[in-house]
Amino acid sequence: MQSKLFFVVLFIFTFLTFGAAMAVDSANVSNAEEKAKTSFDHIKLAEYYENEANALKAKAEEQRKLLEEYQNHSEYYGREGQDFESHHEALLREYTKAAERHSEMAVSHRNMSKKVK
């Protein structure tokens, strides 16, 4: 019984820590953008946004593959397939938009790094 409780607590603690780290990361980016004054600061922000854009593009590609699988084999999914399709279309659209925004931010910070010395 104690081992089960231990693993449950460990599992919950892991997710709480991960969620807090993500919240801190986004807060740090906001602070970094406000405090960015040197060329190096803008380059680091551009790298961050490029990495995030690449991760979002990978997620969008995964959603595209799921949609393609559905469209090729829609007969396997029945009525729930329509929900499946609309859900993954929405995710694909959101990931694509977010990737574009992050790419634009990366370009913006690259341009700022050239202006600021």
C-alpha positions as CSV (number, residue, x, y, z in Angstrom):
1,M,0.0,0.0,0.0
2,Q,2.8,2.4,0.9
3,S,4.6,1.7,-2.4
4,K,1.4,2.5,-4.4
5,L,1.0,5.7,-2.4
6,F,4.6,6.6,-3.0
7,F,4.3,6.2,-6.8
8,V,1.1,8.2,-6.9
9,V,2.7,11.0,-5.0
10,L,5.8,10.8,-7.2
11,F,3.6,10.9,-10.3
12,I,1.6,13.9,-9.1
13,F,4.8,15.8,-8.0
14,T,6.4,15.2,-11.4
15,F,3.5,16.8,-13.2
16,L,3.2,19.7,-10.8
17,T,6.9,20.4,-11.1
18,F,6.7,20.2,-14.9
19,G,3.7,22.6,-15.0
20,A,5.5,25.1,-12.7
21,A,8.6,25.0,-14.9
22,M,6.5,25.8,-18.0
23,A,4.9,28.7,-16.2
24,V,8.2,30.1,-15.1
25,D,9.6,29.7,-18.6
26,S,6.9,31.8,-20.2
27,A,7.3,34.4,-17.4
28,N,11.1,34.5,-18.0
29,V,10.5,35.1,-21.7
30,S,8.3,38.1,-21.0
31,N,10.8,39.5,-18.6
32,A,13.6,38.8,-21.1
33,E,11.7,40.7,-23.8
34,E,11.2,43.7,-21.6
35,K,14.9,43.8,-20.5
36,A,16.4,43.0,-23.9
37,K,18.8,45.8,-24.7
38,T,21.9,44.3,-26.3
39,S,22.3,42.5,-29.5
40,F,23.1,39.3,-27.7
41,D,19.8,39.5,-25.8
42,H,17.8,39.7,-29.0
43,I,19.8,36.9,-30.6
44,K,19.1,34.6,-27.6
45,L,15.4,35.5,-27.8
46,A,15.4,34.8,-31.6
47,E,16.9,31.4,-30.9
48,Y,14.3,30.7,-28.3
49,Y,11.5,31.6,-30.7
50,E,13.0,29.5,-33.5
51,N,13.3,26.5,-31.2
52,E,9.6,26.9,-30.2
53,A,8.5,27.4,-33.8
54,N,10.3,24.2,-34.8
55,A,8.7,22.3,-31.9
56,L,5.2,23.6,-33.0
57,K,5.9,22.7,-36.6
58,A,6.7,19.2,-35.5
59,K,3.4,19.0,-33.6
60,A,1.5,20.4,-36.6
61,E,3.1,17.8,-38.8
62,E,2.0,15.1,-36.4
63,Q,-1.6,16.4,-36.6
64,R,-1.4,16.5,-40.4
65,K,-0.3,12.8,-40.4
66,L,-3.2,11.9,-38.1
67,L,-5.6,13.8,-40.4
68,E,-4.2,12.1,-43.4
69,E,-4.6,8.7,-41.7
70,Y,-8.2,9.5,-41.0
71,Q,-8.9,10.6,-44.5
72,N,-7.3,7.5,-46.0
73,H,-9.2,5.2,-43.6
74,S,-12.3,7.1,-42.5
75,E,-14.4,3.9,-42.7
76,Y,-12.6,2.6,-39.6
77,Y,-13.7,5.5,-37.4
78,G,-17.5,5.6,-37.7
79,R,-19.4,8.6,-36.3
80,E,-16.6,9.4,-33.9
81,G,-14.4,10.0,-36.9
82,Q,-16.1,13.3,-37.6
83,D,-15.2,14.5,-34.1
84,F,-11.7,13.1,-34.6
85,E,-11.3,14.9,-37.9
86,S,-12.5,18.3,-36.6
87,H,-10.4,18.1,-33.4
88,H,-7.2,17.4,-35.3
89,E,-8.0,20.0,-38.0
90,A,-8.4,22.6,-35.2
91,L,-5.1,21.4,-33.5
92,L,-3.3,21.6,-36.9
93,R,-4.6,25.1,-37.5
94,E,-3.6,26.3,-34.0
95,Y,-0.2,24.8,-34.1
96,T,0.4,26.2,-37.6
97,K,-0.6,29.7,-36.4
98,A,1.5,29.5,-33.3
99,A,4.5,28.4,-35.3
100,E,4.1,31.3,-37.7
101,R,3.8,33.8,-34.8
102,H,7.0,32.3,-33.2
103,S,8.8,32.5,-36.5
104,E,7.8,36.1,-36.9
105,M,9.0,36.9,-33.4
106,A,12.3,35.2,-34.2
107,V,12.7,37.4,-37.3
108,S,11.8,40.5,-35.4
109,H,14.4,39.8,-32.7
110,R,17.0,39.0,-35.4
111,N,16.3,42.4,-37.0
112,M,16.4,44.1,-33.6
113,S,19.8,42.5,-32.9
114,K,21.2,44.2,-36.0
115,K,19.9,47.6,-35.0
116,V,21.0,47.4,-31.4
117,K,24.7,47.5,-30.7
